[in-house]
Amino acid sequence: DETWHKIRTQDGGLTGWSFAAYLQNIGGTPPDSGTGSGGTGTETPPPAEETTASYRVTAFSLRVREGPGMSYQQIGSVKFNEIVESLDASQDGVWLKIRKPDGSLTGWCAASYMEKVGVSPAPDDGGTSTPPPEDEGGEGDGEWYRVTASSLKIRTGPGLEFDSIGAFTFGELVEKLEASPNNEWLRVRSKDGLKTGWSFGQYLIDVKNPGSEPPPSTTVPEYNDKNWYKVTTPTLNLRESPNLTAKIIATLSKNDIVPALDESDSAWVQTQKLNGATGWCSRDYLTQVSEQKRPDSITQLLFPGVTYLRKDLTTPRPIVVHVIAVELQNPKLEFLVTPSAGGTDVLCTRTTSEFLEEFKLHVAINGGYFGYLDASFDPPKLCPNGGDPVRISDYAASRGKVYSNKKTAQPVIHIGKKNQVAINPKKIAAFNAVSGDRLVAVNGQTVKNLAAQVPNPRTAVGLSKNGKWLTLMAVDGRQPGYSEGVTFPELAELLISYGVYTGVNMDGGGSTAMTVRGFDGKARVLNSPIDMNQPGKERAVGNHLGLLIKP
């Protein structure tokens, strides 16, 4: 099926089989056509299927020129995040010759603004094959797969020459309907039955008895149509009813900003805290900050030493930022990274809400990267309480037990027994540790040469210069009109604006989640997650970072 090619190096020193997807046919005869040990040198091998490397544009607009240099005339441009094919490179590697997938533009671009995204079979420009008729009905063969790419195209047929009709998202569960003759492409159907088509099998991993979907999350209401007030006294009681003899159910703190749910009483206002506690408080200690609109900035004390801040930005695009500032010197504070029941780097996925509730925490965010495991890892056996078995990609430790000892380039956040936090320390006894994606802020400055990637949801952790404050941040994204996310440099700027000296980007996208313990003991989601492109849906992830406030 030509999935593998038997090859020989030019000097004849090595002969063996290699995966054809990573070999490019350059045609012609090698410079040395001598006889070598593997053959006579006179046979002409059959032409291999042409392959091209794919690159993603990382500049907002990248000029395409006639040749490899600034002196050549511009003949067009490619846009930010556009995928192109690489045909050639200059000798110094500074310039790449690229072609748009539709063949409408071919030319040279600066390689520093191109990010390699893999090698894929090149489309057959002269192909006239007709895709097989779609059969949206019918039964699958009972084989289930998880999508391992951030976005996996769905095509009308088994090849890049077929039209794209949509995409699956990371972690999405699909059922196999059929396969191409070489099993390189799979025809699959989404679990809800709404999407059916062909996808590249390299980005699908088979799973056995997929776990059940996580329960729906409880999100904090927006209250966009309410008046909002700021508390002006150090402590303000919330009571069950609008009178001084009613039972106190909660308290508000100075500078807390809260919505008015009921203003029918001239002396009292019914309001609600972020944890869901709802009660009445005196108007005398409130000052109005907005009218029938949620203010652009909200502050609320969640627990002693733990403060929530929200900021709504309108430039450079709609952005909603959620921040939890944690005072590390609080003696009642404890941290927890998701533990491993078996002491290995294989964990069972949980939503951030499930993690918070299971370990009775007060605050939690999603953690680092993870990868789904194939069908040899049986969920009912490994994860009897639900979730899918996954492997943590980088270093991780929980309460003194290192369960993923991988040494990677990713930054590691270490939290000691006494809540001393260090990022990438040279020497420290591991207690709690979770890995991020990359450093975005160092010494109070944005890290240079951060990829100007497309805005996305982000999760981040930052530490102040004096080491006394930890900042947890979640930025919502992929939700036009509400919040479209941020780039890495923008994330760094946001962290620095909240006093962060060293900042780490964590796993983001559909994984981004920030939760808090509700008044009823259940988790409440402070941000708006976007798993499977569904606003408000949490993704079940590998590990998390949580904190507990002891009584």
C-alpha positions, 0 to 999 in steps of 0.5 A: 500500500506504499505506506512504508518504503524500503530505502538506502542511504546514498553511500550504501551504509544503511538500508531499511524501511521508513514511513513514507509520509515523512519522505519527499520524492525529489525525482531524478538520479542521486549524484552518486549512482554507483552500485552500492551494497544493496543493488546494481544501481541500474534499477529505477524505483517507482515514483513514490507518492509526493509529500510536502511539509506543511507550515502555519503562518505566524505573522499577521500578514506575510509577504510572498516574493518572486525569489528568496530575498528582500530585493525580489518583487512582492507577488502576494501575501499569506495571512496569519494562521494560514496553512501552506505547503513548503516546496523548497528552501534557500541554502541558508534556510532563511527563506522558504518557497511555499504554495497555497493548497489551492495552487493560487499562489507560489513564492518565497517567504521569510522562514522565521514567520513560518511554523512547521505543522507536520508532513502530509501527503500532497494533493493530486492536482490533476485528480478527477476522482469522485468521492464516494456517496455519503451514507449518513445512516447505518451502524458503526463497527463499534470502534471508538476514537479520540481526536488528538489534534487541536482541529482535525479536518473532515473531508468528503473522501479519503485524501487531501484532494477531497473538500473539507466539510468541517472539523473535529476538535481535540478530545472529541469522541468519534465512531469508526464507520469504515477505512481506506484500503491502507487504513491511512484515512478513517470515515468516522461519525461524531458521537452526536451523529451530526458530523460524518466524513473522512479524517486522517488516521494519524490524528485519531487514537482508538479507545476501548469502552469510552467513558461517559461524558462529564456532568454539566457544569454550574456556571456563575450567572452574568447578570448583565441586566442588573444594577451593580453595587460596591460594598463601602463597609469592612463587613456587610451581612447577608440575611435571609430576609430584609430585616435585622432579625433575619438569620445571617447566611454570609458576609460581604467585604469592602470593595466587593462588587455584587449584582442587585437581584431585587430592589423592591425594598427601599432600605434593603437589596437582595444580592448574590455572591459568586459562590451562589449565596443569596441574601439581603443587605442594607442599602446604607453600605452600598454605592451603585457602580453600574445601571442595568449592566455588569461593570467592566471590572469586578472584585470579590473576596472569595475566602481569606487571602483569596480574591477574585478579579474580572476585567472585560476588555474591548481592545484589541478585541472582546476579551474577558479575563478572570484572575484569582490572587492568592496570598501565599503567607496565609497559614490556612492555605494548602495546595493540591496537584491531581494525585495518581492513584497508581503512582504512575503517569497514567491518570483518569480525566476529570473536569476541573469541577469534578476535581474540586468536588472530589477533593473538597477544595475551594479553588481549582484550575486546569493544569498541564498537557496530557495525551489520550491512551489507546484501547489497550488501556481499558477505562472501566478497569483503570478508571472505575469512577469515570473518565478516560485514562491519559498520560501526563506529558511533563513533570508532575508531583502531588503531596510529595509523590512524583508520578511523572518524572519526565524531564522536558523543556516545559516550565515546572511550577513547584509548591513546597510544604509551606506554600513556597512557590518556585518556577523552574528552581535549580534545587527543590524537594518536590512536593506539589508540582505541575508543568506548563506550556512555556514561560511568557513573562520573566523578570517582569518583562514579556519573553522575547520572540513569543509566537504571535499565535491566533488568540485562544482561551488561555490558562496561566499561573504567575508569581510576584517578585517577592514570592508572596502572591500567586496569580491564577488566570483564565482568559475566555476565548473562541466566543465571538461577541463575548471573548475571543482570547489572547495571544501569548504576548498579550497574555504576558502583558495581562499577567504583568499588569496584575503584578506578575514577575514570572508567568507560565502559560498552561494547557489552554484552549478547550481545557481552560477552566477556573472553578470555586466552591459554591455556597452549597459545597458544589463547584461553580465555574467562574469562566466560560469554558469552550470544550468541543466549541460548546460555550460553558462545557468543561473538558475532562483533563489530565491534571489540575492545580487546586487550593484548600482553605483550612477552617 
